[in-house]
Amino acid sequence: MILNFLKTRHFIFLTAILIFVAAFSFSHLTTRPSLWYDEGLNIEIAHNFLLYGKLDVSTAPGVFSGAPYIVGTNGYPLTMPLAGVFSVFGFGLKQTRIYTLFWLLVVLLSVYYIMKSIFGADKALITVAFIATFTSFYGNGLTATGEIPGFFFLIWGLFFLIKPERPNYLLTGLLFTLAAAAKPSIYLLLFPAFLIFMLLEERKKIFRKIFKFILGTILPVLLWIILAFPNPLSPNTWKNVILFYRYPFGQEFSISAHILKNIGLIFTHLTLMYFLLLAFIIIFWFFANGRANIIKRKFCIFFFIYAVFAFLYFLKSPGWLRYIFAFELLAFIFAPSALETVTKEIFKGEKFQNLAFKFALTIFLIAQLGYLFFFWTALYSPYPEITTSFINENLAKNDTYKVGILNSPAIASLINPLKKFQIIKVGESPVFGENPLSFPEKSLPRFIVTFAGDNAFIKGYENVLENNYFLLRKIECFSVYELK
């Protein structure tokens, strides 16, 4: 069976798509997308787990934040395997990006396998092509964040929830919880979506089914608590967790104002308009013939439920599209069938219908490819790498040299933890670490690194910086100071 598949056009096209993804990713592996704040935190957490067995960020040599449940907003399903990669292949940004590329390829293969069993091989290939030409697939997926690993667990959890044979609620619970642990801000929404789905579709023996689901969540939840909550028996720990997730954007953040702004974005932002169009096409397909097949119906109903939660969370956010990333990838799963249904309704005659369907697919894919190659430039930057290389070269000149980093985890992540002090603030969380500029004069680190425009941690210490340091080098948005 495997040998026969290797000879088919589906294998050839699937292989071509995977090669395209790998080639495109390797073309600017460490610079597009650039190393950024959240990715820096995750790289450091994975590195510290390898070195010290702690999934936490270090604020000074041998000192950690003590709140990995806040600084580690992407969880252990992402960072623990990355630590394993570092142990085998060495530590670095290149190793990190090859690891994330592996996740991209695994997700594409998973989507093909699962979609083939539901929609057929042709439409599964089209879905894979849609995802592989989608800009955010690389923007969110090539950085070491939890969106893609979480989607991997989501898609397999859905498969076991709606598969034609007997659903496996235990495995669904396990996989959904791993997804939530990988990226809580996106995939915790799976739990209310699952509950509503069960009330709508699986009311027979519902309590037994939900009990099995809960059993599946126990092991990953326990592992999550052990790894991310240093003092799980302390009421103060859970108070901080509740406060952090209750006000993820800060207590002063105006939700009502951002809801109005984000509603306006839906009708003005190109990506949001694109997926609004796809959503209408999918809704049309669902009511036209998507309900005829019980598996497709269940899949689509779960998609609609999750989409509502995702959009509500997006609306109350600062307008970050990553909160609807899973919705976007799931939309591509239904897009081929939906487009086929629309073309059949508009055109008469099988020949014209087939031509119109192929033309629509071609237009969508060309549009995505064009945007991917010609308009996706904002995320390119070599400067974090250049800055860390420059700092590491100077630190290597003397074993006693240290660097103080002001709220720039992207830079701190690639520097020896024994050589750095850092102060960080994740969103509206408390400040972690001691400001290196507040040290006694004789203990000031040899170098200070700041991010341009972020003067919050310089404020009040301008005289310390002016009297003791000179600007050694400015690298685009980063400034490196050295002791006079």
C-alpha positions as CSV (number, residue, x, y, z in Angstrom):
1,M,0.0,0.0,0.0
2,I,2.8,2.4,0.9
3,L,4.7,1.6,-2.4
4,N,1.5,2.2,-4.4
5,F,1.1,5.6,-2.7
6,L,4.6,6.6,-3.5
7,K,3.8,6.2,-7.2
8,T,0.7,8.4,-7.1
9,R,0.4,12.1,-8.2
10,H,-0.8,12.8,-4.6
11,F,2.5,11.8,-3.2
12,I,4.4,13.8,-5.9
13,F,2.4,17.0,-5.2
14,L,2.6,16.6,-1.4
15,T,6.3,16.1,-1.6
16,A,6.6,19.2,-3.8
17,I,4.6,21.3,-1.3
18,L,6.8,20.1,1.6
19,I,10.0,20.9,-0.4
20,F,8.6,24.3,-1.1
21,V,7.9,24.9,2.6
22,A,11.4,23.8,3.6
23,A,13.1,25.8,0.8
24,F,11.2,29.0,1.6
25,S,11.9,28.6,5.3
26,F,15.6,28.0,4.8
27,S,15.9,31.0,2.5
28,H,16.0,33.4,5.5
29,L,15.9,30.8,8.3
30,T,17.0,33.0,11.2
31,T,15.9,36.4,10.0
32,R,12.4,36.0,8.6
33,P,10.6,36.2,10.8
34,S,13.1,38.0,13.1
35,L,13.8,36.8,16.6
36,W,11.3,38.6,18.8
37,Y,10.3,39.1,22.4
38,D,8.1,36.0,23.1
39,E,10.4,33.7,21.1
40,G,13.4,34.9,23.1
41,L,11.6,33.9,26.3
42,N,10.8,30.4,25.0
43,I,14.4,29.9,23.7
44,E,15.8,30.9,27.1
45,I,13.3,28.7,29.0
46,A,14.2,25.7,26.9
47,H,17.9,26.4,27.4
48,N,17.5,26.8,31.1
49,F,15.6,23.5,31.3
50,L,18.6,21.8,29.6
51,L,21.1,23.5,31.9
52,Y,19.3,23.7,35.2
53,G,16.1,21.6,34.9
54,K,14.0,24.7,35.2
55,L,11.4,25.9,32.7
56,D,11.9,29.5,33.7
57,V,13.8,32.7,32.7
58,S,17.0,33.6,34.5
59,T,17.2,37.2,35.8
60,A,20.8,36.8,37.1
61,P,23.3,34.0,37.2
62,G,21.6,31.2,39.1
63,V,18.5,33.4,39.8
64,F,15.1,32.8,38.1
65,S,11.8,34.7,37.8
66,G,10.0,32.2,40.1
67,A,6.8,32.6,38.0
68,P,7.2,30.4,34.9
69,Y,3.4,30.4,34.5
70,I,3.6,34.1,33.6
71,V,6.9,34.4,31.7
72,G,6.4,31.1,30.0
73,T,3.2,32.0,28.1
74,N,4.1,29.2,25.7
75,G,4.2,25.9,27.5
76,Y,6.1,22.7,27.9
77,P,4.9,20.9,24.7
78,L,7.0,23.5,22.9
79,T,9.9,24.1,25.2
80,M,10.7,20.7,26.5
81,P,11.3,19.1,23.0
82,L,13.3,22.2,22.1
83,A,15.5,21.5,25.1
84,G,16.0,18.0,23.8
85,V,17.0,19.4,20.4
86,F,19.6,21.7,22.1
87,S,21.0,18.7,24.0
88,V,21.6,16.7,20.8
89,F,22.4,19.4,18.2
90,G,23.7,22.2,20.3
91,F,22.3,25.6,21.3
92,G,21.4,28.3,18.9
93,L,18.8,30.2,16.8
94,K,19.5,28.0,13.8
95,Q,18.8,24.8,15.7
96,T,15.6,26.5,17.1
97,R,14.3,27.4,13.6
98,I,15.0,23.9,12.2
99,Y,13.0,22.5,15.1
100,T,10.1,24.8,14.3
101,L,10.3,23.9,10.6
102,F,9.9,20.3,11.7
103,W,6.7,21.2,13.4
104,L,5.5,23.0,10.2
105,L,6.1,19.8,8.2
106,V,4.5,17.5,10.7
107,V,1.4,19.7,10.8
108,L,1.1,19.7,7.0
109,L,1.4,15.9,6.9
110,S,-1.2,15.5,9.7
111,V,-3.6,17.8,7.9
112,Y,-3.2,15.8,4.7
113,Y,-3.8,12.5,6.5
114,I,-6.8,13.6,8.5
115,M,-8.4,15.6,5.6
116,K,-7.9,12.7,3.2
117,S,-10.0,10.5,5.4
118,I,-12.8,13.1,5.5
119,F,-12.7,15.1,2.3
120,G,-10.6,12.9,0.0
121,A,-7.0,13.1,-1.3
122,D,-7.6,15.9,-3.8
123,K,-9.1,18.3,-1.4
124,A,-6.6,17.4,1.3
125,L,-3.8,18.4,-1.1
126,I,-5.5,21.7,-1.8
127,T,-5.9,22.4,1.9
128,V,-2.2,21.7,2.4
129,A,-1.3,24.0,-0.5
130,F,-3.5,26.8,1.0
131,I,-1.8,26.5,4.4
132,A,1.7,26.2,2.9
133,T,1.2,29.5,1.0
134,F,-0.3,31.4,3.9
135,T,2.0,34.1,5.3
136,S,1.0,33.7,9.0
137,F,1.8,30.0,8.8
138,Y,5.5,31.1,8.7
139,G,5.1,34.3,10.8
140,N,3.6,32.3,13.7
141,G,5.1,28.9,12.9
142,L,8.7,29.5,12.2
143,T,9.2,31.4,15.5
144,A,9.5,29.2,18.6
145,T,6.0,29.9,19.9
146,G,3.1,27.5,20.7
147,E,0.7,28.2,17.8
148,I,1.8,25.4,15.5
149,P,2.5,22.7,18.1
150,G,-0.9,23.6,19.7
151,F,-2.6,23.3,16.3
152,F,-1.0,19.8,15.8
153,F,-2.6,18.6,19.1
154,L,-5.9,20.4,18.2
155,I,-6.2,18.7,14.8
156,W,-5.5,15.3,16.1
157,G,-7.9,15.9,19.1
158,L,-10.6,16.8,16.6
159,F,-9.9,13.7,14.6
160,F,-10.5,11.5,17.6
161,L,-13.6,13.4,18.6
162,I,-15.4,13.1,15.2
163,K,-13.8,10.0,13.6
164,P,-16.2,7.7,11.8
165,E,-15.6,4.8,14.3
166,R,-16.1,5.2,18.0
167,P,-14.9,8.6,19.2
168,N,-12.1,8.5,21.7
169,Y,-12.9,11.2,24.3
170,L,-9.9,10.2,26.4
171,L,-7.5,11.0,23.7
172,T,-9.4,14.1,22.8
173,G,-9.0,15.4,26.3
174,L,-5.3,14.5,26.4
175,L,-4.6,16.3,23.0
176,F,-6.8,19.4,23.7
177,T,-5.0,19.8,27.0
178,L,-1.6,19.6,25.4
179,A,-2.7,22.2,22.9
180,A,-3.8,24.5,25.7
181,A,-0.5,23.9,27.5
182,A,1.4,24.8,24.3
183,K,-0.4,28.1,23.9
184,P,-3.0,28.9,26.6
185,S,-4.2,32.2,25.2
186,I,-5.4,30.5,22.0
187,Y,-6.2,26.9,22.9
188,L,-7.8,27.2,26.3
189,L,-10.9,28.2,24.2
190,L,-11.1,24.5,23.1
191,F,-12.7,23.5,26.5
192,P,-15.8,25.7,26.3
193,A,-16.0,24.9,22.6
194,F,-15.9,21.1,23.4
195,L,-18.6,21.5,26.1
196,I,-21.0,23.3,23.7
197,F,-20.3,20.8,21.0
198,M,-21.2,17.9,23.3
199,L,-24.4,19.6,24.3
200,L,-25.4,20.1,20.6
201,E,-24.1,16.8,19.1
202,E,-23.4,14.2,21.7
203,R,-26.1,14.5,24.4
204,K,-26.6,10.7,24.6
205,K,-24.6,9.5,27.7
206,I,-23.0,12.9,27.8
207,F,-21.8,12.7,31.4
208,R,-19.9,9.5,30.7
209,K,-18.3,11.0,27.6
210,I,-17.3,14.2,29.4
211,F,-15.9,12.1,32.3
212,K,-13.6,10.3,29.8
213,F,-12.6,13.6,28.4
214,I,-11.7,14.9,31.9
215,L,-9.7,11.7,32.6
216,G,-7.6,12.5,29.5
217,T,-6.8,16.0,30.8
218,I,-5.4,14.8,34.1
219,L,-1.9,13.8,33.1
220,P,-1.0,16.8,31.0
221,V,-2.6,19.1,33.6
222,L,-0.5,17.6,36.4
223,L,2.6,17.9,34.3
224,W,1.7,21.5,33.5
225,I,1.3,22.3,37.2
226,I,4.6,20.5,38.2
227,L,6.6,22.3,35.6
228,A,5.1,25.8,35.5
229,F,4.0,26.3,39.1
230,P,6.9,26.3,41.6
231,N,4.5,26.7,44.6
232,P,1.3,25.0,43.5
233,L,0.0,24.7,47.1
234,S,0.3,28.5,47.7
235,P,-2.9,30.4,47.4
236,N,-0.9,33.4,46.3
237,T,0.3,31.5,43.2
238,W,-3.2,30.9,42.0
239,K,-4.2,34.4,42.9
240,N,-1.5,35.7,40.6
241,V,-2.5,33.2,37.8
242,I,-6.2,34.3,38.0
243,L,-5.2,38.0,38.0
244,F,-2.9,37.5,35.0
245,Y,-5.4,35.7,32.9
246,R,-8.3,37.9,34.0
247,Y,-6.4,41.0,32.9
248,P,-4.0,39.7,30.2
249,F,-3.7,43.2,28.7
250,G,-3.6,45.1,32.0
251,Q,-6.2,46.4,34.4
252,E,-6.2,49.8,32.7
253,F,-6.8,48.2,29.3
254,S,-10.2,49.4,27.8
255,I,-11.9,46.4,26.4
256,S,-14.9,48.3,25.1
257,A,-12.7,50.8,23.2
258,H,-10.7,48.0,21.6
259,I,-13.9,46.0,20.7
260,L,-15.1,48.9,18.6
261,K,-11.7,49.4,17.0
262,N,-11.4,45.7,16.2
263,I,-14.8,45.5,14.7
264,G,-13.7,48.3,12.3
265,L,-10.6,46.2,11.5
266,I,-12.7,43.3,10.2
267,F,-13.9,45.5,7.3
268,T,-10.6,47.3,6.6
269,H,-7.8,44.8,7.4
270,L,-6.9,42.7,4.3
271,T,-6.4,39.5,6.2
272,L,-9.6,39.8,8.2
273,M,-11.6,40.7,5.0
274,Y,-10.1,37.6,3.3
275,F,-11.2,35.3,6.1
276,L,-14.5,37.0,6.4
277,L,-15.1,36.1,2.8
278,L,-14.0,32.5,3.4
279,A,-16.3,32.3,6.4
280,F,-19.3,33.3,4.3
281,I,-18.4,30.7,1.7
282,I,-18.0,28.0,4.3
283,I,-21.4,28.9,5.9
284,F,-23.0,28.7,2.4
285,W,-21.4,25.3,1.8
286,F,-22.5,24.0,5.2
287,F,-26.2,24.8,4.6
288,A,-26.0,23.7,1.0
289,N,-24.5,20.2,1.4
290,G,-22.1,20.3,4.3
291,R,-24.6,18.7,6.7
292,A,-25.2,15.6,4.6
293,N,-22.1,13.8,5.9
294,I,-22.2,13.4,9.7
295,I,-18.4,13.6,10.0
296,K,-18.2,16.8,8.0
297,R,-21.2,18.2,9.9
298,K,-19.6,17.6,13.3
299,F,-16.2,18.9,12.1
300,C,-17.9,22.1,10.8
301,I,-20.0,22.6,13.9
302,F,-17.0,22.4,16.2
303,F,-15.2,24.9,13.8
304,F,-18.1,27.4,14.1
305,I,-18.2,27.1,17.9
306,Y,-14.5,27.6,18.2
307,A,-14.5,30.4,15.7
308,V,-17.0,32.4,17.8
309,F,-14.9,32.1,20.9
310,A,-11.7,33.0,19.0
311,F,-13.2,36.1,17.4
312,L,-14.7,37.3,20.7
313,Y,-11.2,36.9,22.3
314,F,-9.7,38.8,19.3
315,L,-12.2,41.6,19.6
316,K,-11.3,42.3,23.2
317,S,-7.6,42.1,22.5
318,P,-5.3,44.9,21.3
319,G,-6.0,43.6,17.7
320,W,-3.5,40.8,17.6
321,L,-4.3,38.4,14.7
322,R,-2.5,35.5,16.3
323,Y,-5.6,34.9,18.5
324,I,-7.5,33.8,15.4
325,F,-4.6,31.8,13.9
326,A,-6.1,28.4,14.6
327,F,-9.4,29.6,13.1
328,E,-7.6,30.6,10.0
329,L,-5.9,27.2,9.5
330,L,-9.2,25.4,10.2
331,A,-10.9,27.6,7.6
332,F,-8.6,26.3,4.9
333,I,-9.8,22.8,5.7
334,F,-13.3,23.6,4.5
335,A,-12.3,26.1,1.8
336,P,-11.9,23.6,-1.1
337,S,-15.3,22.0,-0.6
338,A,-16.9,25.3,0.0
339,L,-15.4,26.9,-3.2
340,E,-16.5,23.8,-5.2
341,T,-20.1,24.2,-3.9
342,V,-20.2,27.9,-4.7
343,T,-19.0,27.4,-8.3
344,K,-21.6,24.6,-8.8
345,E,-24.3,26.9,-7.7
346,I,-23.2,29.8,-9.9
347,F,-22.4,27.9,-13.1
348,K,-24.3,25.3,-15.1
349,G,-22.8,22.3,-16.8
350,E,-20.2,20.1,-15.3
351,K,-17.4,21.3,-17.6
352,F,-17.9,25.0,-16.7
353,Q,-18.3,24.1,-13.0
354,N,-14.9,22.3,-13.0
355,L,-13.2,25.1,-14.8
356,A,-14.7,27.7,-12.5
357,F,-13.6,25.7,-9.4
358,K,-10.0,25.3,-10.7
359,F,-10.0,29.0,-11.6
360,A,-11.1,30.0,-8.1
361,L,-8.5,27.8,-6.5
362,T,-5.8,29.3,-8.8
363,I,-6.8,32.9,-7.9
364,F,-6.8,32.2,-4.2
365,L,-3.4,30.4,-4.3
366,I,-1.8,33.1,-6.6
367,A,-3.0,35.8,-4.3
368,Q,-1.5,34.1,-1.3
369,L,1.8,33.4,-3.1
370,G,2.0,36.9,-4.3
371,Y,1.5,38.3,-0.8
372,L,4.0,35.7,0.6
373,F,6.8,36.7,-1.8
374,F,6.3,40.4,-2.5
375,F,4.5,42.0,0.5
376,W,5.7,40.0,3.5
377,T,8.7,42.1,4.5
378,A,7.8,43.6,7.8
379,L,8.9,40.6,9.8
380,Y,12.5,40.4,8.3
381,S,15.3,41.6,10.5
382,P,18.9,40.4,11.0
383,Y,19.6,42.9,13.8
384,P,18.8,40.7,16.9
385,E,21.3,38.2,15.6
386,I,23.9,40.9,14.8
387,T,23.4,42.4,18.3
388,T,23.8,39.1,20.2
389,S,26.9,38.2,18.1
390,F,28.5,41.6,18.9
391,I,27.8,41.2,22.6
392,N,29.0,37.6,22.8
393,E,32.3,38.6,21.0
394,N,32.9,41.4,23.6
395,L,31.9,39.2,26.5
396,A,34.5,36.6,25.3
397,K,37.3,39.1,25.8
398,N,37.3,38.7,29.6
399,D,35.8,36.1,31.8
400,T,34.7,38.7,34.3
401,Y,32.6,40.7,31.8
402,K,28.9,40.8,32.3
403,V,26.0,42.3,30.4
404,G,22.8,44.0,31.7
405,I,19.8,43.6,29.4
406,L,16.8,45.9,29.8
407,N,13.6,44.1,28.8
408,S,15.0,42.5,25.6
409,P,14.5,38.7,25.9
410,A,15.3,38.4,22.2
411,I,18.8,39.5,22.9
412,A,19.1,37.8,26.3
413,S,18.0,34.4,25.0
414,L,21.3,33.8,23.0
415,I,23.7,35.0,25.8
416,N,25.3,32.7,28.4
417,P,23.1,32.8,31.5
418,L,26.2,33.0,33.7
419,K,27.1,36.3,31.9
420,K,23.9,38.3,32.1
421,F,21.5,40.2,34.3
422,Q,18.2,41.1,32.9
423,I,15.0,42.8,33.9
424,I,11.8,41.9,32.0
425,K,8.1,42.7,32.1
426,V,5.8,40.4,30.2
427,G,2.7,42.4,29.3
428,E,1.1,43.8,32.4
429,S,2.8,41.3,34.7
430,P,5.0,42.3,37.6
431,V,8.6,43.2,36.8
432,F,11.0,40.3,37.1
433,G,14.7,40.8,37.9
434,E,16.7,43.8,39.3
435,N,17.5,46.7,37.1
436,P,21.2,46.4,36.2
437,L,21.5,50.2,36.4
438,S,20.5,50.1,40.0
439,F,23.6,48.1,41.0
440,P,26.3,49.7,43.2
441,E,28.8,51.5,41.0
442,K,31.5,48.9,41.6
443,S,29.1,46.1,40.5
444,L,27.8,47.6,37.4
445,P,27.9,45.2,34.4
446,R,30.5,45.9,31.7
447,F,27.8,46.3,29.0
448,I,24.2,47.5,29.0
449,V,21.7,46.7,26.2
450,T,18.5,48.6,25.6
451,F,15.8,48.6,22.9
452,A,15.3,51.9,21.2
453,G,12.2,53.7,22.3
454,D,11.8,51.6,25.5
455,N,13.0,54.0,28.2
456,A,10.9,52.6,31.0
457,F,13.8,51.0,32.7
458,I,16.2,53.8,32.0
459,K,13.9,56.4,33.6
460,G,15.3,57.4,36.9
461,Y,18.8,56.0,36.0
462,E,19.7,58.5,33.3
463,N,22.6,59.9,35.4
464,V,23.9,56.4,36.0
465,L,24.0,55.7,32.3
466,E,25.4,59.1,31.4
467,N,28.1,59.1,34.1
468,N,29.3,55.5,33.8
469,Y,28.7,54.4,30.2
470,F,29.3,55.4,26.6
471,L,27.4,54.3,23.5
472,L,29.6,51.5,22.1
473,R,27.4,50.7,19.2
474,K,23.9,51.3,17.9
475,I,22.6,48.3,15.8
476,E,19.3,49.5,14.3
477,C,16.9,49.4,17.2
478,F,19.4,48.2,19.8
479,S,21.9,50.3,21.7
480,V,24.9,48.7,23.4
481,Y,26.7,50.7,26.1
482,E,30.1,50.0,27.7
483,L,31.5,51.1,31.0
484,K,33.8,54.2,30.6
